[in-house]
Amino acid sequence: MIPNFLFESPQADQLRGFLKDEVYIQAVIQLPLSVFKNKNAAKSILILQKKSKDVKAPEQVLLADLPSLTNKKAMEGMIAKIESWFLEKKTRSIIS
């Protein structure tokens, strides 16, 4: 879990450098703003994978903005998009 503004902080350049050297960013999933009391408290889920010779970067990083948890239809659509990303983008980077 990271604050939504993490990559805008004064230390963002250092963080980006560390991430670039050590891990592959797999996904950033922004949680709905409705679950937080104010937008400054909003969080996202950052999914990382440690670099190694057997691991490749995903073809495309998953960027998802989750809808309201009470909107069942929108949530089902988002889950379908995430599953599609995993099958199309992530799986290819594992196989190739």
Secondary structure, DSSP 8 states (H G I E B T S, - for coil): -EETTGGGSTTHHHHHHHHHHHEEEEEEEE--GGGSSSGGG-EEEEEEEE--TT----SS-EEEE---TT-HHHHHHHHHHHHHHIIIIIHHHHH-
